Amino acid sequence: MAGLIDSITQKTGIVGQNRMGMLLFRLSNNPQLYGLNVFKILEIVHCPHITPLPKLQRSVIGAVDSRGITASVIDLSRAMGGPVTTNLESQLLLMTEYNKSVQGFVVKSVERIVDVSWKDIKPAPKGIGTKSYIVGVTEYNNDLVEIIDVERILSEISPSIKRIEEGSEDLKTHLQQIIRPNAKILVADDSKIALKQTVNTVKSLGLEAIEAHDGEQAMNIIRSYLEQNKLDEIELLISDVEMPKLDGYSLSAQIRQDPLLKQIYVILHTSISGVLNESMLKRSGANGFISKFDPDILSANIIKAIEAINAGFDPSEGKLVSTATPAHS
């Protein structure tokens, strides 16, 4: 596995070029080829001893120690509605980091790591087979590759106990006083569950949201508002990083490089973690970076952005906004 891990390290250099390093793998006895962004993979190991734990969701089969961290182990085949994986001692474990948590996914085999353009990744067609657990599709050597919506799987396995409370009337009144007339928050995310979570947070603050299912659609919406002389109505953009057709880094960079669009405030909202993302944030010209998914921190940063815009902040300067802790309770 050392060679694959070295490849993962090398592939992180393509981030920000609207490209993705994608690990190809297979599940149980399913011949289908699946893909995951290598940026989310910490290591690939032969399946170690798994400690059973009581009262777990049926696809969570136990826990392992991963470099001093107790990580849950998920039978990915079963989580996606497929058969239970047997002979665990002959399986592999993909150790991943999503939304600031570490978990292992049991898979049968890994094929290779490939370099793909987000332009070549299409949204999953309806009725593709594995319900809505597929967020996108592409081809490799004439084989269909299904890209898994891990955020949806994790949300069903371990629903967040945090619930964004309805914003107080005082807070809503404050926002309505400082936000521009007819202002809207544009939210771009290819994961249906992540899009819903973000939009619900925006609405909880008494604000209107526009939904885009990928970066290209978000850019088309922005240009449509520009053509109608209504660009000022887009108060800010909250964008996922990993999206078909146009990723969040490239979307932000295109906005910042266009003299007619560069004043849009951009927040990148992603499950990818790591220092490299802070570096990419600066290069993309985004104004903030938030790890998914904490509704309180997201709300705090939406409020902070609106207050900054109201105070005359120039988003095109690329100045970062602190995202450490919520500004409001």
Backbone hydrogen bonds in HBPLUS format (Angstrom, degrees):
<---DONOR---> <-ACCEPTOR-->    atom                        ^
c    i                          cat <-CA-CA->   ^        H-A-AA   ^      H-
h    n   atom  resd res      DA  || num        DHA   H-A  angle D-A-AA Bond
n    s   type  num  typ     dist DA aas  dist angle  dist       angle   num
A0004-LEU N   A0001-MET O   3.07 MM   3  5.29 118.1  2.47 101.1 115.8     1
A0005-ILE N   A0001-MET O   3.03 MM   4  6.37 160.8  2.07 157.9 163.4     2
A0006-ASP N   A0002-ALA O   2.96 MM   4  6.22 156.1  2.02 149.9 156.3     3
A0007-SER N   A0003-GLY O   3.03 MM   4  6.28 149.4  2.13 140.5 148.8     4
A0008-ILE N   A0004-LEU O   2.89 MM   4  6.25 148.2  1.99 147.6 156.7     5
A0009-THR N   A0005-ILE O   3.04 MM   4  6.38 159.2  2.09 150.7 154.9     6
A0010-GLN N   A0006-ASP O   3.06 MM   4  6.35 156.1  2.12 146.8 153.1     7
A0011-LYS N   A0007-SER O   2.91 MM   4  6.09 153.0  1.98 150.1 157.3     8
A0013-GLY N   A0010-GLN O   3.28 MM   3  6.07 166.0  2.30 117.9 122.0     9
A0014-ILE N   A0011-LYS O   3.08 MM   3  5.81 174.3  2.08 124.1 125.9    10
A0015-VAL N   A0012-THR O   3.37 MM   3  5.80 167.0  2.38 111.7 115.6    11
A0017-GLN N   A0014-ILE O   3.11 MM   3  5.71 146.5  2.22 142.4 142.4    12
A0118-TRP N   A0018-ASN O   3.01 MM 100  5.66 170.4  2.02 135.6 138.8    13
A0020-MET N   A0116-VAL O   2.74 MM  96  5.38 159.2  1.78 160.9 167.4    14
A0116-VAL N   A0020-MET O   2.91 MM  96  5.38 173.7  1.91 159.5 159.8    15
A0038-VAL N   A0021-GLY O   2.84 MM  17  5.62 177.8  1.84 154.6 154.9    16
A0022-MET N   A0114-VAL O   2.81 MM  92  5.33 169.3  1.82 160.6 162.7    17
A0114-VAL N   A0022-MET O   2.91 MM  92  5.33 162.5  1.94 147.1 149.1    18
A0023-LEU N   A0036-LEU O   2.81 MM  13  5.32 158.4  1.86 165.5 162.5    19
A0036-LEU N   A0023-LEU O   3.11 MM  13  5.32 141.0  2.26 137.2 148.7    20
A0024-LEU N   A0112-ARG O   2.90 MM  88  5.56 169.6  1.91 171.7 175.2    21
A0111-GLU N   A0024-LEU O   2.71 MM  87  5.30 171.7  1.72 143.7 146.6    22
A0025-PHE N   A0034-TYR O   3.00 MM   9  5.36 153.9  2.07 138.8 145.4    23
A0034-TYR N   A0025-PHE O   2.89 MM   9  5.36 169.8  1.90 163.8 165.7    24
A0026-ARG N   A0109-SER O   2.91 MM  83  5.42 157.4  1.96 151.6 155.5    25
A0108-LYS N   A0026-ARG O   2.93 MM  82  5.66 141.2  2.09 138.4 147.7    26
A0109-SER N   A0026-ARG O   3.42 MM  83  5.42 160.7  2.46 132.0 133.6    27
A0030-ASN N   A0027-LEU O   2.79 MM   3  5.54 145.4  1.91 151.3 161.6    28
A0146-GLU N   A0033-LEU O   3.06 MM 113  6.50 164.4  2.08 151.7 151.6    29
A0035-GLY N   A0146-GLU O   2.94 MM 111  6.02 141.9  2.09 140.5 139.2    30
A0040-LYS N   A0037-ASN O   3.13 MM   3  5.95 165.2  2.16 121.9 125.5    31
A0041-ILE N   A0038-VAL O   3.04 MM   3  5.19 162.3  2.07 109.5 115.2    32
A0097-GLU N   A0040-LYS O   2.91 MM  57  5.45 148.5  2.01 146.4 155.9    33
A0042-LEU N   A0095-MET O   2.63 MM  53  5.40 154.5  1.69 148.7 157.3    34
A0043-GLU N   A0095-MET O   3.42 MM  52  5.30 154.7  2.49 130.5 134.9    35
A0095-MET N   A0043-GLU O   2.91 MM  52  5.30 161.6  1.94 166.7 169.2    36
A0045-VAL N   A0093-LEU O   3.08 MM  48  5.33 164.9  2.10 147.1 150.6    37
A0093-LEU N   A0045-VAL O   2.76 MM  48  5.33 160.6  1.79 165.5 169.5    38
A0047-CYS N   A0091-GLN O   3.01 MM  44  5.59 170.8  2.02 143.5 140.8    39
A0051-THR N   A0063-ALA O   2.90 MM  12  5.20 159.2  1.94 164.5 157.5    40
A0063-ALA N   A0051-THR O   2.91 MM  12  5.20 144.1  2.04 131.7 142.9    41
A0060-VAL N   A0057-GLN O   2.82 MM   3  5.42 158.7  1.87 126.6 133.9    42
A0075-ASP N   A0059-SER O   2.81 MM  16  5.31 165.1  1.83 165.5 167.1    43
A0061-ILE N   A0073-VAL O   2.90 MM  12  5.82 138.3  2.07 149.6 161.9    44
A0073-VAL N   A0062-GLY O   2.87 MM  11  5.41 153.7  1.94 143.9 140.0    45
A0064-VAL N   A0071-ALA O   2.92 MM   7  5.48 155.3  1.98 153.5 160.8    46
A0071-ALA N   A0064-VAL O   2.86 MM   7  5.48 170.2  1.87 167.3 169.2    47
A0066-SER N   A0069-ILE O   2.70 MM   3  5.00 175.1  1.70 150.3 152.1    48
A0069-ILE N   A0066-SER O   3.04 MM   3  5.00 154.9  2.10 102.9 110.9    49
A0104-GLY N   A0072-SER O   2.84 MM  32  6.22 169.3  1.85 162.3 166.0    50
A0074-ILE N   A0104-GLY O   2.77 MM  30  6.09 165.3  1.80 162.9 166.6    51
A0106-VAL N   A0074-ILE O   2.91 MM  32  6.16 167.0  1.93 158.9 161.7    52
A0079-ALA N   A0075-ASP O   2.94 MM   4  6.15 158.4  1.98 155.5 162.8    53
A0080-MET N   A0076-LEU O   3.15 MM   4  6.25 138.2  2.33 140.8 149.1    54
A0080-MET N   A0077-SER O   3.28 MM   3  5.41 134.9  2.50  97.0 108.3    55
A0082-GLY N   A0077-SER O   2.80 MM   5  4.98 148.1  1.90 156.3 147.7    56
A0081-GLY N   A0078-ARG O   2.99 MM   3  5.08 161.7  2.03 111.7 113.3    57
A0090-SER N   A0087-ASN O   2.96 MM   3  5.79 163.8  1.98 125.7 130.7    58
A0091-GLN N   A0088-LEU O   3.01 MM   3  5.09 165.1  2.03 110.3 114.7    59
A0092-LEU N   A0107-VAL O   2.89 MM  15  5.34 175.7  1.89 167.4 167.1    60
A0107-VAL N   A0092-LEU O   2.95 MM  15  5.34 163.8  1.97 145.0 149.6    61
A0094-LEU N   A0105-PHE O   2.88 MM  11  5.05 169.7  1.90 144.2 145.3    62
A0105-PHE N   A0094-LEU O   2.92 MM  11  5.05 153.6  1.99 130.2 137.7    63
A0096-THR N   A0103-GLN O   2.84 MM   7  5.54 176.7  1.85 164.4 165.1    64
A0103-GLN N   A0096-THR O   3.06 MM   7  5.54 155.5  2.13 144.7 152.1    65
A0098-TYR N   A0101-SER O   2.94 MM   3  5.45 148.0  2.04 160.9 163.7    66
A0101-SER N   A0098-TYR O   2.83 MM   3  5.45 152.6  1.91 122.0 130.7    67
A0120-ASP N   A0117-SER O   2.92 MM   3  5.41 148.6  2.02 111.2 120.2    68
A0121-ILE N   A0118-TRP O   3.16 MM   3  5.16 162.5  2.20 103.3 108.5    69
A0245-LYS N   A0118-TRP O   2.49 MM 127  4.73 143.8  1.62 139.4 125.9    70
A0122-LYS N   A0137-VAL O   2.85 MM  15  5.32 162.2  1.88 164.2 162.0    71
A0137-VAL N   A0122-LYS O   2.76 MM  15  5.32 153.1  1.84 151.0 160.2    72
A0133-TYR N   A0130-THR O   3.16 MM   3  6.05 168.4  2.18 146.1 148.5    73
A0149-ASP N   A0133-TYR O   2.75 MM  16  5.15 170.9  1.76 137.6 138.8    74
A0135-VAL N   A0147-ILE O   2.80 MM  12  5.78 152.4  1.87 161.4 170.6    75
A0147-ILE N   A0136-GLY O   2.81 MM  11  5.12 173.5  1.81 156.9 155.7    76
A0138-THR N   A0145-VAL O   3.00 MM   7  5.22 149.1  2.10 142.0 150.8    77
A0145-VAL N   A0138-THR O   2.77 MM   7  5.22 171.2  1.77 153.3 151.5    78
A0140-TYR N   A0143-ASP O   2.86 MM   3  5.18 154.7  1.93 144.4 152.9    79
A0143-ASP N   A0140-TYR O   2.89 MM   3  5.18 159.2  1.93 113.1 120.0    80
A0152-ARG N   A0149-ASP O   3.18 MM   3  5.60 127.3  2.47 105.7 117.4    81
A0153-ILE N   A0149-ASP O   3.30 MM   4  6.71 161.2  2.34 148.9 154.0    82
A0154-LEU N   A0150-VAL O   2.86 MM   4  6.10 168.8  1.87 161.9 164.0    83
A0155-SER N   A0151-GLU O   2.98 MM   4  6.06 149.7  2.07 139.6 148.1    84
A0156-GLU N   A0152-ARG O   3.09 MM   4  6.33 142.8  2.23 146.0 154.8    85
A0156-GLU N   A0153-ILE O   3.20 MM   3  5.30 128.3  2.48  96.6 109.5    86
A0157-ILE N   A0153-ILE O   2.94 MM   4  6.18 151.2  2.02 149.1 157.9    87
A0158-SER N   A0154-LEU O   2.85 MM   4  5.80 167.2  1.87 149.0 153.0    88
A0167-GLY N   A0204-SER O   2.98 MM  37  5.67 155.9  2.04 139.4 144.9    89
A0172-LYS N   A0168-SER O   2.96 MM   4  6.28 163.6  1.99 156.0 160.5    90
A0173-THR N   A0169-GLU O   2.88 MM   4  6.00 157.0  1.93 145.0 151.5    91
A0174-HIS N   A0170-ASP O   2.92 MM   4  6.12 154.4  1.98 143.5 150.9    92
A0175-LEU N   A0171-LEU O   2.93 MM   4  6.23 161.3  1.96 153.3 157.3    93
A0176-GLN N   A0172-LYS O   2.94 MM   4  6.15 159.8  1.98 149.3 155.0    94
A0177-GLN N   A0173-THR O   3.04 MM   4  6.20 135.9  2.24 140.9 152.2    95
A0177-GLN N   A0174-HIS O   3.16 MM   3  5.19 130.4  2.42  94.8 108.1    96
A0178-ILE N   A0174-HIS O   3.24 MM   4  6.56 137.3  2.44 143.5 153.9    97
A0178-ILE N   A0175-LEU O   3.21 MM   3  5.34 131.8  2.45  98.0 110.0    98
A0179-ILE N   A0175-LEU O   2.87 MM   4  5.79 146.3  1.99 156.5 163.7    99
A0183-ALA N   A0180-ARG O   3.12 MM   3  5.31 142.6  2.26 138.3 132.7   100
A0184-LYS N   A0233-GLU O   2.57 MM  49  5.81 144.7  1.69 171.4 175.6   101
A0235-GLU N   A0184-LYS O   2.85 MM  51  5.61 144.2  1.98 148.1 159.9   102
A0185-ILE N   A0208-GLU O   2.82 MM  23  6.19 162.5  1.85 155.2 160.6   103
A0210-ILE N   A0185-ILE O   2.83 MM  25  6.09 155.9  1.89 147.7 149.1   104
A0186-LEU N   A0236-LEU O   3.05 MM  50  6.35 157.5  2.10 165.1 165.6   105
A0238-ILE N   A0186-LEU O   2.83 MM  52  6.21 165.2  1.85 167.1 172.2   106
A0187-VAL N   A0210-ILE O   2.84 MM  23  6.03 174.0  1.84 173.9 173.2   107
A0212-ALA N   A0187-VAL O   2.85 MM  25  6.05 141.7  1.99 164.9 163.4   108
A0188-ALA N   A0238-ILE O   2.92 MM  50  6.33 161.5  1.95 155.5 160.4   109
A0240-ASP N   A0188-ALA O   2.84 MM  52  6.04 154.4  1.91 154.9 163.5   110
A0189-ASP N   A0212-ALA O   3.06 MM  23  6.51 155.9  2.12 156.0 156.0   111
A0195-LEU N   A0191-SER O   2.85 MM   4  6.01 160.0  1.89 156.2 162.2   112
A0196-LYS N   A0192-LYS O   2.97 MM   4  6.10 159.4  2.01 144.2 149.8   113
A0197-GLN N   A0193-ILE O   2.99 MM   4  6.21 159.6  2.04 146.0 151.5   114
A0198-THR N   A0194-ALA O   3.03 MM   4  6.21 163.8  2.06 149.5 153.1   115
A0199-VAL N   A0195-LEU O   2.91 MM   4  6.04 168.5  1.93 154.0 157.7   116
A0200-ASN N   A0196-LYS O   2.91 MM   4  5.98 159.8  1.95 149.3 154.9   117
A0201-THR N   A0197-GLN O   3.13 MM   4  6.35 147.6  2.24 139.7 148.0   118
A0202-VAL N   A0198-THR O   2.99 MM   4  6.35 158.1  2.04 151.6 157.4   119
A0203-LYS N   A0199-VAL O   2.92 MM   4  6.19 163.2  1.94 153.5 157.8   120
A0204-SER N   A0200-ASN O   2.90 MM   4  6.04 140.7  2.06 139.0 149.7   121
A0205-LEU N   A0202-VAL O   3.13 MM   3  5.51 147.8  2.24 105.3 114.5   122
A0207-LEU N   A0202-VAL O   3.36 MM   5  5.71 156.4  2.42 143.4 141.8   123
A0206-GLY N   A0203-LYS O   2.88 MM   3  5.06 159.4  1.92 111.9 115.7   124
A0218-ALA N   A0214-ASP O   3.08 MM   4  6.36 155.4  2.15 148.1 155.5   125
A0219-MET N   A0215-GLY O   2.95 MM   4  6.21 157.8  2.00 149.2 154.4   126
A0220-ASN N   A0216-GLU O   2.95 MM   4  6.22 153.6  2.02 146.6 154.2   127
A0221-ILE N   A0217-GLN O   2.95 MM   4  6.20 152.2  2.03 147.9 155.0   128
A0222-ILE N   A0218-ALA O   2.99 MM   4  6.29 158.6  2.04 148.9 154.7   129
A0223-ARG N   A0219-MET O   2.93 MM   4  6.18 163.5  1.96 151.9 155.8   130
A0224-SER N   A0220-ASN O   2.93 MM   4  6.06 146.1  2.05 140.6 150.1   131
A0225-TYR N   A0221-ILE O   3.01 MM   4  6.32 154.9  2.08 149.9 155.7   132
A0226-LEU N   A0222-ILE O   2.97 MM   4  6.26 148.8  2.07 143.7 153.3   133
A0227-GLU N   A0223-ARG O   2.92 MM   4  6.16 158.8  1.97 148.0 152.4   134
A0228-GLN N   A0224-SER O   3.16 MM   4  6.38 138.4  2.35 138.4 149.0   135
A0230-LYS N   A0225-TYR O   2.76 MM   5  4.92 168.8  1.77 160.0 156.0   136
A0229-ASN N   A0226-LEU O   2.96 MM   3  5.03 159.6  2.00 109.7 113.7   137
A0233-GLU N   A0230-LYS O   2.93 MM   3  5.65 161.1  1.97 120.1 126.4   138
A0234-ILE N   A0231-LEU O   3.00 MM   3  5.76 163.1  2.03 122.6 127.2   139
A0237-LEU N   A0265-TYR O   2.86 MM  28  6.19 163.6  1.88 164.7 169.9   140
A0267-ILE N   A0237-LEU O   2.82 MM  30  6.13 161.6  1.85 166.1 172.4   141
A0239-SER N   A0267-ILE O   2.86 MM  28  6.28 161.2  1.89 163.3 169.2   142
A0269-HIS N   A0239-SER O   2.68 MM  30  5.58 166.4  1.70 142.9 146.1   143
A0248-GLY N   A0241-VAL O   2.74 MM   7  3.93 164.3  1.76 120.1 125.4   144
A0246-LEU N   A0244-PRO O   2.70 MM   2  5.64 144.4  1.83 106.4  95.6   145
A0251-LEU N   A0247-ASP O   2.86 MM   4  6.05 154.5  1.92 152.6 161.1   146
A0252-SER N   A0248-GLY O   2.94 MM   4  6.06 164.5  1.96 147.9 151.4   147
A0253-ALA N   A0249-TYR O   2.96 MM   4  6.19 158.4  2.00 146.6 153.1   148
A0254-GLN N   A0250-SER O   2.90 MM   4  6.06 156.8  1.95 148.0 153.5   149
A0255-ILE N   A0251-LEU O   3.07 MM   4  6.31 156.6  2.12 147.8 154.2   150
A0256-ARG N   A0252-SER O   2.94 MM   4  6.17 162.4  1.97 151.8 156.6   151
A0257-GLN N   A0253-ALA O   2.97 MM   4  6.08 140.7  2.13 143.6 153.6   152
A0258-ASP N   A0255-ILE O   3.32 MM   3  5.44 150.8  2.41 101.2 109.4   153
A0261-LEU N   A0258-ASP O   2.92 MM   3  5.30 151.3  2.01 114.6 123.5   154
A0262-LYS N   A0258-ASP O   2.88 MM   4  5.63 136.0  2.08 165.7 179.5   155
A0264-ILE N   A0261-LEU O   3.02 MM   3  6.06 165.1  2.04 139.4 139.9   156
A0287-ASN N   A0266-VAL O   2.78 MM  21  5.36 150.1  1.87 142.0 152.1   157
A0268-LEU N   A0288-GLY O   2.94 MM  20  6.18 169.4  1.95 147.4 145.1   158
A0290-ILE N   A0268-LEU O   2.81 MM  22  6.21 163.2  1.84 166.5 172.3   159
A0270-THR N   A0290-ILE O   3.07 MM  20  6.57 151.2  2.15 159.3 166.7   160
A0292-LYS N   A0270-THR O   2.85 MM  22  5.36 150.7  1.94 124.1 128.0   161
A0277-ASN N   A0274-GLY O   3.25 MM   3  5.77 142.1  2.40 107.9 116.5   162
A0278-GLU N   A0275-VAL O   2.93 MM   3  5.40 131.5  2.17 110.7 123.0   163
A0279-SER N   A0275-VAL O   3.37 MM   4  6.84 152.4  2.45 149.0 156.4   164
A0280-MET N   A0276-LEU O   2.90 MM   4  6.21 158.1  1.94 150.4 156.9   165
A0281-LEU N   A0277-ASN O   2.79 MM   4  5.93 143.3  1.92 140.6 151.0   166
A0282-LYS N   A0278-GLU O   3.30 MM   4  6.61 154.8  2.37 143.7 147.3   167
A0283-ARG N   A0279-SER O   3.21 MM   4  6.55 157.5  2.27 145.5 151.7   168
A0284-SER N   A0280-MET O   2.85 MM   4  6.01 144.9  1.97 148.7 158.1   169
A0285-GLY N   A0281-LEU O   3.16 MM   4  6.31 126.8  2.46 140.1 152.5   170
A0285-GLY N   A0282-LYS O   3.32 MM   3  5.31 142.7  2.47  95.0 105.2   171
A0321-VAL N   A0287-ASN O   3.00 MM  34  6.18 130.5  2.25 152.1 163.2   172
A0298-LEU N   A0294-ASP O   2.91 MM   4  6.12 165.6  1.93 161.2 166.1   173
A0299-SER N   A0295-PRO O   2.87 MM   4  5.89 159.3  1.91 138.7 144.8   174
A0300-ALA N   A0296-ASP O   2.92 MM   4  6.13 158.6  1.97 144.7 150.8   175
A0301-ASN N   A0297-ILE O   3.00 MM   4  6.21 152.4  2.07 147.2 153.7   176
A0302-ILE N   A0298-LEU O   2.97 MM   4  6.24 146.7  2.08 149.1 158.6   177
A0303-ILE N   A0299-SER O   2.97 MM   4  6.22 167.1  1.99 155.8 158.8   178
A0304-LYS N   A0300-ALA O   2.89 MM   4  6.05 157.7  1.94 141.3 148.4   179
A0305-ALA N   A0301-ASN O   2.91 MM   4  5.94 152.6  1.99 137.1 144.1   180
A0306-ILE N   A0302-ILE O   2.99 MM   4  6.26 163.9  2.02 152.4 156.1   181
A0307-GLU N   A0303-ILE O   2.90 MM   4  6.12 161.8  1.94 154.4 159.7   182
A0308-ALA N   A0304-LYS O   2.90 MM   4  6.07 151.0  1.99 142.1 150.5   183
A0309-ILE N   A0305-ALA O   2.88 MM   4  6.13 162.0  1.91 153.7 158.1   184
A0310-ASN N   A0306-ILE O   2.93 MM   4  6.07 159.0  1.97 145.5 151.8   185
A0311-ALA N   A0307-GLU O   2.98 MM   4  6.14 134.7  2.19 136.4 148.3   186
A0311-ALA N   A0308-ALA O   3.09 MM   3  5.00 126.0  2.40  91.4 105.8   187
A0313-PHE N   A0308-ALA O   2.88 MM   5  5.24 163.2  1.91 150.0 146.3   188
A0312-GLY N   A0309-ILE O   3.06 MM   3  5.22 162.0  2.09 107.0 111.9   189
A0317-GLU N   A0314-ASP O   3.15 MM   3  5.91 167.5  2.16 122.9 126.7   190
A0318-GLY N   A0315-PRO O   3.08 MM   3  5.80 162.8  2.11 119.4 124.5   191
